[in-house]
């Protein structure tokens, strides 16, 4: 009977060692996935059209936000005051193609469409918050 008990103790110890090994493997894999997500980030897209409502996005540092449109728009980065009153626009001409914003640093960034009355009349603007918690 004692011999059986000793075997059971060894088996329990082996099981505990195996479980600890598996838990370490899972922890290492989880850390790798988090690191990979941080390095590669996620892509975000705003369909840059006149909706009457401003856009708001929260993205993490390292992530990319792409403004997409078919034509008749542009993207101008402005200050908080420029966002509020649609000022600080340097280009009022539409441009072809999309605009990519790469979030390198934490902070709040403001964008407007500088074409015609798109910002003032159509509220075509975006407030982008870059924060690791996003």
C-alpha positions in Angstrom: 0.0 0.0 0.0 2.8 2.4 0.8 4.4 1.7 -2.6 1.1 2.6 -4.3 0.9 5.9 -2.4 4.5 6.8 -3.3 3.7 6.2 -7.0 0.6 8.4 -6.7 2.8 11.2 -5.2 5.3 11.0 -8.0 2.5 11.0 -10.5 0.9 14.1 -8.9 4.3 15.8 -8.9 4.8 15.0 -12.5 1.4 16.3 -13.3 2.1 19.6 -11.5 5.4 20.0 -13.3 3.7 19.3 -16.6 1.0 21.9 -15.8 3.5 24.5 -14.8 5.4 23.9 -18.0 2.3 24.3 -20.1 1.3 27.5 -18.2 4.8 29.0 -18.9 4.4 28.1 -22.6 1.0 29.8 -22.7 2.4 32.9 -20.9 5.3 33.2 -23.4 2.9 32.8 -26.4 0.5 35.5 -25.0 3.5 37.9 -24.5 4.6 37.2 -28.1 1.1 37.9 -29.5 0.8 41.2 -27.5 4.2 42.3 -28.7 3.3 41.4 -32.3 0.1 43.4 -32.1 1.9 46.4 -30.6 4.6 46.3 -33.3 2.3 45.7 -36.3 -0.8 47.5 -34.9 -4.1 47.6 -36.6 -5.3 49.5 -39.6 -8.3 51.8 -39.2 -10.3 53.4 -42.0 -12.5 56.5 -42.2 -14.7 56.8 -45.3 -14.0 60.5 -45.8 -17.4 61.8 -46.8 -19.7 64.5 -45.7 -22.0 63.0 -43.1 -22.9 66.1 -41.1 -21.2 64.6 -38.1 -17.5 64.7 -37.2 -15.5 61.5 -37.0 -13.8 60.3 -33.8 -11.3 57.5 -33.6 -9.1 56.1 -30.8 -6.0 54.3 -32.0 -2.8 53.0 -30.3 0.7 54.3 -31.1 2.1 52.5 -34.2 -1.3 52.0 -35.7 -2.4 53.5 -39.0 -5.6 55.4 -39.9 -6.4 55.8 -43.5 -8.9 58.4 -44.8 -10.4 57.0 -48.0 -12.5 58.9 -50.6 -13.4 58.7 -54.3 -12.8 62.3 -55.2 -13.6 66.0 -54.3 -11.9 66.0 -50.9 -8.6 66.5 -49.2 -7.3 66.1 -45.6 -5.7 68.9 -43.7 -4.2 68.5 -40.3 -5.1 71.5 -38.1 -4.9 72.7 -34.5 -7.7 72.2 -31.9 -8.8 75.7 -32.6 -8.7 75.0 -36.4 -10.9 71.9 -35.8 -13.4 73.9 -33.8 -13.9 76.7 -36.3 -12.6 75.2 -39.5 -9.6 77.5 -39.8 -5.9 77.0 -40.5 -6.6 75.3 -43.8 -3.7 75.7 -46.3 -5.1 73.7 -49.3 -8.6 74.3 -50.6 -8.3 72.1 -53.7 -9.5 68.5 -53.9 -6.8 65.9 -54.3 -6.8 62.3 -55.6 -6.3 59.4 -53.5 -6.2 58.5 -49.8 -4.4 60.0 -46.9 -2.6 57.8 -44.3 -2.0 59.0 -40.7 0.6 56.9 -38.8 0.2 57.4 -35.0 3.8 57.7 -33.9 3.1 59.6 -30.6 0.3 59.8 -28.1 -1.9 62.8 -28.2 -5.0 64.3 -29.9 -4.8 65.1 -33.6 -7.3 67.1 -35.7 -8.1 66.9 -39.4 -10.6 68.7 -41.7 -11.5 68.7 -45.3 -10.3 72.0 -46.8 -12.4 71.9 -49.9 -15.2 74.5 -50.2 -17.6 74.4 -47.2 -17.0 70.7 -46.4 -15.7 71.5 -42.9 -18.0 74.4 -41.9 -21.2 73.3 -43.8 -20.8 69.6 -43.7 -18.8 69.1 -40.5 -16.3 67.0 -42.4 -13.6 66.7 -39.8 -12.0 64.1 -37.5 -10.6 64.1 -34.0 -8.1 61.3 -33.6 -6.9 60.2 -30.1 -3.7 58.3 -30.0 -3.3 56.4 -26.7 -1.9 53.0 -25.7 -5.2 52.1 -24.0 -7.1 52.3 -27.4 
